[in-house]
Amino acid sequence: MPRKGNCFDNATAENFFGIMKSELLYAEEFESPEAFMKALEVY
């Protein structure tokens, strides 16, 4: 767990998930959660 007041602990993870959302999640519409999970494995 990150220390209180240290905002740079999650910077890498937040950056990765932000990029992943813009490239994968928001780029296409998925028919089901399973279809998203399959696309996520490929990503």
C-alpha positions as protocol buffer text, in pm:
chain_id: "A"
residue {
  index: 1
  type: MET
  ca { x: 0 y: 0 z: 0 }
}
residue {
  index: 2
  type: PRO
  ca { x: 143 y: 339 z: -93 }
}
residue {
  index: 3
  type: ARG
  ca { x: 238 y: 580 z: 177 }
}
residue {
  index: 4
  type: LYS
  ca { x: 5 y: 867 z: 246 }
}
residue {
  index: 5
  type: GLY
  ca { x: 95 y: 1182 z: 58 }
}
residue {
  index: 6
  type: ASN
  ca { x: 314 y: 1010 z: -203 }
}
residue {
  index: 7
  type: CYS
  ca { x: 122 y: 1051 z: -529 }
}
residue {
  index: 8
  type: PHE
  ca { x: 401 y: 914 z: -750 }
}
residue {
  index: 9
  type: ASP
  ca { x: 361 y: 554 z: -627 }
}
residue {
  index: 10
  type: ASN
  ca { x: 85 y: 474 z: -878 }
}
residue {
  index: 11
  type: ALA
  ca { x: 197 y: 696 z: -1166 }
}
residue {
  index: 12
  type: THR
  ca { x: 319 y: 405 z: -1379 }
}
residue {
  index: 13
  type: ALA
  ca { x: 9 y: 191 z: -1325 }
}
residue {
  index: 14
  type: GLU
  ca { x: -228 y: 482 z: -1381 }
}
residue {
  index: 15
  type: ASN
  ca { x: -46 y: 574 z: -1701 }
}
residue {
  index: 16
  type: PHE
  ca { x: -64 y: 216 z: -1832 }
}
residue {
  index: 17
  type: PHE
  ca { x: -434 y: 175 z: -1757 }
}
residue {
  index: 18
  type: GLY
  ca { x: -513 y: 516 z: -1907 }
}
residue {
  index: 19
  type: ILE
  ca { x: -340 y: 419 z: -2231 }
}
residue {
  index: 20
  type: MET
  ca { x: -505 y: 76 z: -2231 }
}
residue {
  index: 21
  type: LYS
  ca { x: -850 y: 230 z: -2188 }
}
residue {
  index: 22
  type: SER
  ca { x: -801 y: 473 z: -2474 }
}
residue {
  index: 23
  type: GLU
  ca { x: -650 y: 212 z: -2710 }
}
residue {
  index: 24
  type: LEU
  ca { x: -870 y: -86 z: -2626 }
}
residue {
  index: 25
  type: LEU
  ca { x: -1175 y: -18 z: -2414 }
}
residue {
  index: 26
  type: TYR
  ca { x: -1298 y: 306 z: -2572 }
}
residue {
  index: 27
  type: ALA
  ca { x: -1184 y: 220 z: -2926 }
}
residue {
  index: 28
  type: GLU
  ca { x: -1447 y: -47 z: -2990 }
}
residue {
  index: 29
  type: GLU
  ca { x: -1776 y: -177 z: -2861 }
}
residue {
  index: 30
  type: PHE
  ca { x: -1772 y: -527 z: -2713 }
}
residue {
  index: 31
  type: GLU
  ca { x: -2066 y: -766 z: -2734 }
}
residue {
  index: 32
  type: SER
  ca { x: -1999 y: -931 z: -2400 }
}
residue {
  index: 33
  type: PRO
  ca { x: -1757 y: -931 z: -2108 }
}
residue {
  index: 34
  type: GLU
  ca { x: -1603 y: -1247 z: -2253 }
}
residue {
  index: 35
  type: ALA
  ca { x: -1528 y: -1069 z: -2580 }
}
residue {
  index: 36
  type: PHE
  ca { x: -1356 y: -792 z: -2386 }
}
residue {
  index: 37
  type: MET
  ca { x: -1152 y: -1043 z: -2185 }
}
residue {
  index: 38
  type: LYS
  ca { x: -1037 y: -1212 z: -2506 }
}
residue {
  index: 39
  type: ALA
  ca { x: -934 y: -877 z: -2658 }
}
residue {
  index: 40
  type: LEU
  ca { x: -755 y: -790 z: -2334 }
}
residue {
  index: 41
  type: GLU
  ca { x: -550 y: -1111 z: -2350 }
}
residue {
  index: 42
  type: VAL
  ca { x: -441 y: -1023 z: -2703 }
}
residue {
  index: 43
  type: TYR
  ca { x: -357 y: -668 z: -2596 }
}
